[in-house]
Structures are given as C-alpha cells and as structure tokens.
Amino acid sequence: MKKTNPEDMANFLQSAEWAKMNARIGHKVIEREYGINTKVYMFVKDAKRGRYLEIPGGPLIDWSDKKTVTKVFDDIKKIAKDEGCVFVRLRPQLFDTPENREILKAEGCRIAPMHLAAEHTVIIDLDKDEETLLANMRRQTRYEVRRSIKQNIKVESGNSEKLFREFHKVQAETAARQNFVPPSEKDLLAEREAFGENAVIYVAKTEEGEPIAYGLILKGGIEADYFEAASTELNRRLPGAYALQWQVMRDLKKEGYKRYNLWGIAPPNQPHHRYAGVTTFKTGFGGENVTFVPAQDIVINRAKYLLDLAVETARKKKRHLA
C-alpha cells in the first residue's frame, strides 16, 4: 500500500475542537499520539444498551505502516476494555476498497450495523477558479444559482449565539416536516463554543430579508464541511439553498480551503434511502462522489454486542438508511 499522510484526509472529526465539544456535552475524551502525524481522539459514549468507544474520522495513521497500525489498534482495544465498553465503533478516512477493508478486518474489525460520519459524500475541489466551479455544476444547478442572483437573494453569515439559537429553532421545524432527529440546542452551542470562528452559520434571505435556507459550516485544516442544514417553507419555491452553497464555496476558496465536503448522500443505487432527495441536490454542485470504508465495530463484550446488533439493524431498516 502506498504511504499516506494522515493529515491529507483529516477533517474536524479528529480535531481538538471536536474533542472540546464532546467534553462540553459530557463525553469522556481520550487522546493518544504515536509519533509524527499519528494520533487519535476517542470518545466514550454511554447508550441504553451499553457503553462504547467512538472514533469518527480516525484513527489518523499511515495505513501502509503495518507495525504502527497494529500498535494503535492494540491500544484502542485495551482502552475500550479498561473503560468497560461493549464495542469500539470507528470510521477511518479510508477510501472503500477491498484492500482497505482487509486491513481493518485483520485488526479485528467487522462492518457496523449503523453508519458513522458521512461514509458517502460529495467533495468539491476548491483549487479551481469560480468560472470552472460553475461550469462543473449540473446544468439545472447552475441555472438555480443564476436564478438566485436574478432574484436578489442575499446570503449572510455569522456565529453569534443569537444566530445559533435561531438556527436551532428553524432546524427543529425542518425536522418536523422532514422526519429526522436534529441536534439539541446544547450540542449546537457547544459546537459554537468549541470551534469559535470556525463554526459559521450561513443564511440565504429574500430581498425583503425573510430567511429561506440555513447551513452550519465547520472548518478544520484544509477542509470545510456542510455539517447541518435547515430551511423555511420559502425554500420550496425559491433557490435559497443554491445561493447559500455558491456563497459558501466562494468564501472558502478566498479563505484558502482546499476542499468542501457536502457531508452525507445516499449510497449508490438506493433510490429509497432517506438521503435520496438531498443527494440530487448535493451532487449537482460538481464535486466528486466519495465513498469511505463503512463504519467498523470491534467487539469487546460479545453477549452484549449481539443485543446491540439486533436493535441497530432493526433501527437502520425502520429509518430507511439501508
């Protein structure tokens, strides 16, 4: 396997800010470093069916270095046992290939019943001029961006506590319409406190100032992520979400970010998946469809894990995530 630099694929999930956010909402945070560019943030989480150790977007490691990979995974298993965890759940920043799945299998991993942290996503390369970014969009998407300009839709951004609370209120209304579970206001405010100016909410508004669409962008390293979204009823007929994304792309490019992760689409050939609708929207912006290895579990307590497996498998089907 070709030598890899872990930081090339890293995003906010393995950052000090995300660790700080988890600590603020009550999760135990464990950090380990294993030399240059090899580190892992782990979060101990308590669920009704048992405690588990979560490693989203990690570990950050050179996967071609077999000796280090084994050392890190041995340490992860020991930590999970010491913390009384039923299992470890991780989803590294590894592309989904047979070779990469074998690396994880060799370390005792098995595919988890539920996803973790945008396994299927769209990533836009921002190392292009604006004209090329527009040209790479789907024709209908480009039309909607231009229509938003003609309709004088304005896009504002900020990270005040008032704006985060407003976002939470609108997202709760969005969730009720679209049947999903939004983050709590406590979680959103913890993200704001932990990320500071690297947590930004964008709002697309009509010429009269009525909000249409919202997006929470989290930034870290060379990547920025479209982490949360919300909209009002106006978004059904006005291209506010298109105006918002185009403004975000332009701003991130000016700020020097190399890629923009649109954070979560449906797996290929699953038209009834819960994310099918938003997939059409996100794939229109001309990015690359990326599939990371599926979430992996390392079983620590087999008896308790089998119960968790049955419950999560049923939940996945009920939520149309399979």
ABEGO torsion letter per residue (X at the ends): XBBBBAAAABBAABBAAAAAAAAAAGBBBBBBBAEBGBBBBBBBBBBAAEBBBBBBGOBBBBAABAAAAAAAAAAAAAAAAAAGBABBBBBBBBBBBAAAAAAAAAAGBBBBABBBGGABBBBBBAABBAAAAAAABBAAAAAAAAAAAAAGBBBBBBABAAAAAAAAAAAAAAAAAAGBBBBBAAAAAAAAAAAEAABBBBBBBBAAGBBABBBBBBBBEABBBBABBBBBAAAAABAAAAAAAAAAAAAAAAAGBABBBAGEBBBBGBAABAAAAAAAAAAAAGBBBBBBBBBBBBBABAAAAAAAAAAAAAAAAAAGAX
